[in-house]
């Protein structure tokens, strides 16, 4: 202490203080700590994210396309993204670099803009109209980050909404998912090879342009998509990490079910998108009516063993999509709600549903969960609070929309339409294996398993159309969940069908622990408007006077200390 007093009392005092402050700032910029006092641990990374950042194999560059004059909602997303990227950089060090760029900026010295690159990689823009002092401003917003490493580039969505109106809930969901979206992009870039996803064929599954969005824009981006013919192949390759069965129309044989069953027993995961009933819009448009009847897929016993049952009924909902109808009979069409196209809801009860919007279905069945030992069941999609079911065979007629539906009939709430089953499944063929089945397994060197070797996952969705996309004039495929009749109209709505499939595939395949980051919540604390109006003047006065009073107190204490020192 005596040494410090001697220094400060000389001409070297001021230079010493300057040097001390510079050294302290340099050390603080390299090593520092912070305490996360938020109840939801908003600023604390999950363990899996920290491990991922510390083990990056190659340098990563992240370009955020949120530089510009945007409304406060997007500025908030940009600010939150910068905060979390700074935290990422603290752990990754020089291997991670990030910057913000305007979408219309050119990449390097090329003639390609960041916006063009984002669109080519599957990003979607938001047509935003904002109010400025000089008038309105029209601009396209790309709330994404371009993540590149080792010659590869992918898009990390920072805000999944498709409308320019940002609500507090949408903003909170976007902030809560920032860590997951960015970490997940880093995970995919550092994968040595893409996981294999099998698309099942052989039972009448669609192979035309109606699966274009599912194949090209959804699965092939992150996975090695391969065709698997269950009818002809002797077994399902265990290297296939996920099998997707979409809207089969032909009956499954016992041999085909055995292949699916033993694939699950080996740890394989399956997503079933099934239409138990035969009810198609094509027939309805031609005859203005169609009879819905059971397809006889012969999968009921298999799903029942795993813990789910697709009922032979049709779900009708007052919360539904719209179709054009010639109500007056003069050729002038009006958009009316079509109760057979329910708009399904989801709750934030699982990482698959985190931040998920509405999902549109077509001629949907309902699902019941049944007892299955050791299997957990999570309902992911369900009807609104105003739904009903009709038994089949049922006559569906376009004339139904001439009169408004009777609301009293729609009294069922939250009828399940999609359920996730997780655990160690038991084989449906335990104690039922025939000699012929055993011989077929022995021929390919696959031992029969009565119990799953490790936990697996099965997703059952009682609608095959959820993952199909319409094809409009000129053989142009649109996005899954798109209503071709409302495109460009005020009835057009951005349904989250693709997000649901992406989230489900990601959860079922990548056991990387990042689901903990996806489960994070960001709470929005809104001020009480009555309290704000009542106490506004008081808090303004406190904020104005507190610094002044603080300075005056400091001056008084300082003068008192000097007085005492020099009087002595």
Buried (B, 14 or more C-beta within 10 A) or exposed (E): EEEEEEEEEEEEBEEBEEEEEEEEEEEEEEEEEEEEEEEEEBBBBBEBBBEBBEEBEEEBBBBBBBBBEBBEBBEBBBEBBBBBBEBBBBBBEEBBEBEBBBBBBEBEEEEEBBBBBBBEEBBBBBEBEBEEEEEEEEBEBBBBBBBBBEEEBBBBBBBBBBEBEBEEEBBBBBBBBBBBBBBBBBBBBBEEEBBBBBBBBBBEBBEEBBBBBBBBBBBEBBBBBEEBEBBEBEBBBEEBBBBBBBBBBBEBBBBBBBBBBBBBBBBBBBBBBBBBBBBBBEBBEEEEEBBBBEBEBBBBEBBBBBBBBBBBBBBBBBBBBBBBBEEEEEEEEEBBBBBBBBBBBBEEEBBBBBBBBBBBBBBBBBBEBBEBEEBEBBBBBBBBBBBBBBEBEBEBEBEBBEEEBEEEEBEBEBBBBBBBBBBBBBBBBBEEBEEEBBEBBEEEEBEBBEEBEEBBBBBBBBBBBBBBBBBEEEEEBBBBBBBEBBEEEEBBBBBBBBBBBBBBBBBBBBEBBBBBBBBBBBEEEEEEEEEEEEEEEEEEEEEEEEEEEEEEEEEEEEEEEEEEEEEE
